């Protein structure tokens, strides 16, 4: 091949590479770094390993965390349903075991008045003797409710024993992440508390902590 023929062949190859780069720029949005094919080669792309190909998404709740927005929706729907059911029960009974109201119209914060415990218990006697009509409870529902338990404490009166701690916190396994199940309803939690406070020999505190008895 003569030198002139070699120059023609070289020119043809240069023209071919230039045209392929222009086509790649138009079709694939390749920038100054060259054609997509050359960029892939520079990145050192290797074939996918066995088992590394993407699989279908896992069902919700099985390896895929709930989105905060979805959790809030589940919480709101569940609490609205339970609140309406409790309201219906309150209206259908002349002497309900407990009554519920929202704190500042907040669906995620409730005040519960427990009107009745075991009438033969010492706690019931204390309530009657001291003319206390109910035990006032405060419930706060976290964002991941019902997959996590509510926070519940006694506001008044001050209870001693009965699994009620200092400051009104309630020590019940049911209210811990380990003992909680999303199927538990608020009504079931309240009834369990009413039983536990009697079983734990809860009493209404007749003296303030630190008060001295002068006799």
Residue, then its C-alpha position, 0 to 999 in steps of 0.5 A: x500500500x502506497x503512502x497516499x493510500x495509507x493517508x486515505x485509510x487513516x483519514x477515513x478512520x478519523x472521519x468514522x470516529x468523529x461521526x460516531x462521537x457526534x451521533x453519541x452526543x446527540x442521542x445519549x447526551x454525552x458531554x465533552x468527556x466522549x461517547x458513552x461507550x468510551x465513558x463506560x470503558x474508562x469507568x471499568x464496568x464489569x459484569x454483574x456477579x451472580x445474585x447481585x441483580x436487583x430483585x422485586x421489592x419486598x412486601x411492606x413490613x418485611x425488610x422495608x421500613x415504613x415511610x414516616x408519612x405512611x406511619x402517620x397515616x396508619x396512626x391517624x386512621x387507627x386512632x380515629x377508628x378507636x376514638x369513635x368506637x369508644x365514644x359510641x360505647x360511652x354514649x350507649x352506657x349510663x355508667x361507662x368504665x372509662x371516658x376519653x377526651x382529646x387534649x386540645x383537640x389533638x388526636x394523638x394525645x388523650x385524657x382518660x378518666x377511669x371511673x371504676x376498678x374492682x369494687x372490693x379492692x382497697x383502691x376502690x375503698x380509698x377512692x370512695x373514702x376520699x370522694x375521688x370520682x376517677x383516676x385521670x390518665x394521660x396517653x400520648x401516641x408516638x408516630x409509629x403507633x400502633x407498631x409501638x406502645x403509647x406512653x401512659x401515666x397517672x396524673x391524679x390522684x397520686x397512687x402508691x404501688x399498683x405498678x405506678x412509679x414516681x411521677x405517675x409512670x406505669x410499669x406494665x410489660x404491655x406498655x414496653x416495645x417487647x410486650x406490645x403488639x399492634x393488635x392491642x386496642x386502647x380499650x384493652x390497654x385501659x382494662x389491663x391497667x385497671x386490673x393490674x393496679x388492683x393486683x399490684x395492691x395500689x392505694x391512693x397516697x394519703x400523704x404527700x411525699x416528704x410530709x411528716x406525721x406529728x403525733 
